[in-house]
Amino acid sequence: MRIFLIGFMGSGKTHWGKQVAHRMQLPFFDLDEVIIAELGKTIPEIFAENGEEYFRMAEKDILEELVEKNSSLILSCGGGTPCFFNNIEFMKKYGIVVWLNTHVEVLLQRLLKEKMQRPLLKDIRDEDLKNYIVRKLNERRMYYEQADVVIDKEDAFTMNDFIQTVLHA
């Protein structure tokens, strides 16, 4: 079984991915971390030195490579992963795509705390962050909405709820 977690940065993809992988005894991968390891550069360095197109091609290739090498996995995808090439269709073909549809206010609170650890956000003023989140979510929504499963009630959600929702997709 392959489960692909998609959603905006700060939505909890890595948090849930690690827990679900542990509970289901499946390998866990964070796509951004695999890209960093394979290319030997941080994502901001890749963008600065090679451009977004290069990054998106590498992201696509590494996504496909992970699927080819792993018949089962939990993969936390980057926020933009489903939005380029045919990545969303590819993921749907080879597994279950789960959109963590976290509320904007929750994202804002999380990302305000994590801004300095997120290079793409560090230059955005705190008072402009909500507008940035809303704008990016609107750009990506049509891709996120193609997920097989949408989880948007994070507050009262347990690990068992998460697993049952995904397994019954």
N, C-alpha and C positions, 0 to 999 in steps of 0.2 A: 504494500500500500504506500502510495506517495501522497503527501499532504503538503500543499503549497499555501503558505500564509501571506496574504497581501494586505496592504493598507498603508495609511500615511505614517511617516516617521512618528514615533511616540505612541503608536496604537497598541503596542504590546506584542508584536510578532515574535520577537526573540524571547520575551518572558514566557508566553504561552508555548512557543515552539519547544523550548528546553523542557518544560514540565510535561507536555504531552509526549514528547519523545522518550523521556525517562519512564513515564507511566506505561507507554505502549511498547517499550523496549525497541525503539527504532532509532536509527542514526539521525542526529540533528546537524543541520548546516545552516549557517547564516551566510547568504549569498554574498553580501558585501565583504564579510571576513574572508571568504574563499577567494574573491577577486583580489583583495589586498595581498593575501598570501601568494597567489599565483603570479601577480604582476610585480610584487615587491615594492609597491608604492601605496600611499594612502589614496583614498578616493579624491580628495581635493588636489593632490599632486597629479593624479591621472588626468583630471579635468584641466588643470593649469598647463600641464606639459603636452598632452595629447588631444585634448578637446573632448566634448561630450559624445560625439559620434564614435570615437575610438572606444570610449568607456562602454557605450551601449552595445557595440559589437562584441566586446570582451564579455560583457554581462550575458548576452545571448549565448555565446559559445560556451561559457562556463555553466550556465543553466542547463544547456543540452548535454554537456559532458557529465554533470552530476546525475541527470536522469538516466543516461546511458549506463553509468557505472553502479547505480543503486536501484534495485527493484523496489526497495522500500526506503522511505526517508520522510523526515519533516524538514521543510525548507522555509526559512524566513527570508522572504524576498525584499529587495530594496523597494522603497515607496514608488519609484518610477518603473520598476521592472515590467509590470503588466502592460505598460503604455507604449512600448516600442516593439517594432517588427511585428511578429505574430506571437509574442511570448504568452499572452493570455490564452490563445487558442492552443498553443503547445502544451501549456500546463494543464488545461482542461482535458486534453487528449490523453495525457499520461498520469493523471491523478485527480485529486479532489482539491479545488481551489476554495480557500476560506478567506473571506474579506472581514477583517476586524474593523468594523465601522464605528470607530470611537468618536464620541461627540466632540465638536470643536472646542468647547470649553475645557474638556478633560485634556485634549491635546495641548491646548494653550498652557494650562497649568504645568503639565509634564515638561513641555519644551522650554518654558521659561526657566525651569530648574536645570535643564540639561543643555542650555544654549552653548556654553563654552566647550562642551564635549562634542558638539555637532557643528563642524566647520561651515556647513552650508547656511547655518543660522546665525553665526556669531556676529556678522555685520548688520543684521537686521535689528533695528531699535525695538525695545520691548513693546512700545505702543503700536508698532507696525506689524508685530508678529501675527496677531489674529487675522488681519487682512491678508497676509501672505498665506496662512493656512487655508483660509476660505477660498482664495483664488486658485491655489494649487489643487485643493480638493475638487473644485468645480471642473478644472481641466482634466482630472483623472477619473472622475466619477463614472463616465461611460465605460471605462475599462474595469473598474472595481465592481460595477454592477453586474458584470458577466460571471462573477464567482458562482460556484455551485452552492455555497453556503454563506449566509451573511450573519455575523454575530454582532449584535448592537445593544445588548443589554448586559454590559460588562459588570455593572455594580453587583448584581445578585447572581453572578455566574460562578459555578464551581467547576473544578476539573472534570468531574463526572458529567456535568451538563455539557461542557465543551466537547468531550469525547463522544457522548451520545448524539449530539447534534451533528457532528461531522460524520459519524458512522451511519447515520440514517439519511445521509444526503442522497 
